[in-house]
Amino acid sequence: MASSDEGESEASSTHRDLLHTAVREGYFKVPRETSLVELANQRGISDREYSERMRSEIDTLVRETTSEE
């Protein structure tokens, strides 16, 4: 059975992968080159789930880079 840290690491890796995909596909460009629905459909998850996972990873990255806890 995976430890809690391993589970969190796997989740973080998945979230980071979703964020990388969003960047690569142009989600953050102005104007956007893809939609949240399109990104979610590529992964077979809802747009809400994709958004939540991506926001979680953005929150983590911002906290790490700004030393906010």
C-alpha positions as CSV (number, residue, x, y, z in Angstrom):
1,M,0.0,0.0,0.0
2,A,1.3,3.5,-0.9
3,S,2.1,5.8,1.9
4,S,0.4,9.2,2.3
5,D,3.5,11.0,1.0
6,E,3.6,8.7,-2.1
7,G,-0.1,9.3,-2.8
8,E,0.4,13.1,-2.4
9,S,3.4,12.9,-4.7
10,E,1.5,11.0,-7.4
11,A,-1.4,13.5,-7.1
12,S,1.0,16.4,-7.4
13,S,2.7,14.8,-10.4
14,T,-0.7,14.3,-12.1
15,H,-1.7,17.9,-11.3
16,R,1.6,19.2,-12.6
17,D,1.1,17.2,-15.8
18,L,-2.4,18.8,-16.3
19,L,-0.9,22.2,-15.8
20,H,1.9,21.5,-18.3
21,T,-0.7,20.3,-20.8
22,A,-2.7,23.5,-20.3
23,V,0.4,25.6,-21.0
24,R,1.4,23.5,-24.0
25,E,-2.0,23.7,-25.5
26,G,-2.3,27.5,-25.1
27,Y,-4.9,27.6,-22.4
28,F,-3.1,30.6,-20.7
29,K,-2.5,32.6,-23.9
30,V,-4.6,35.6,-24.8
31,P,-6.7,34.8,-26.6
32,R,-6.9,31.2,-25.5
33,E,-6.0,28.5,-28.0
34,T,-7.9,25.8,-26.2
35,S,-10.7,25.6,-23.7
36,L,-11.0,23.9,-20.3
37,V,-13.6,21.6,-21.8
38,E,-11.2,20.5,-24.6
39,L,-8.4,19.9,-22.1
40,A,-10.7,17.9,-19.8
41,N,-12.0,15.8,-22.7
42,Q,-8.5,14.8,-23.6
43,R,-8.1,13.3,-20.1
44,G,-11.6,11.9,-19.9
45,I,-12.5,14.0,-16.8
46,S,-15.0,16.8,-16.2
47,D,-13.9,20.4,-16.8
48,R,-14.7,21.1,-13.2
49,E,-12.2,18.3,-12.1
50,Y,-9.6,19.6,-14.5
51,S,-10.0,23.1,-13.2
52,E,-9.8,22.0,-9.5
53,R,-6.7,19.9,-10.1
54,M,-5.0,22.7,-12.1
55,R,-5.8,25.4,-9.5
56,S,-4.4,23.1,-6.8
57,E,-1.1,22.8,-8.7
58,I,-1.0,26.6,-9.4
59,D,-1.6,27.2,-5.7
60,T,1.2,24.9,-4.7
61,L,3.6,26.4,-7.2
62,V,2.8,30.0,-6.1
63,R,3.2,29.1,-2.5
64,E,6.6,27.4,-3.2
65,T,7.9,30.3,-5.3
66,T,6.7,33.0,-2.9
67,S,7.5,31.1,0.3
68,E,3.9,31.4,1.4
69,E,2.7,28.6,3.7
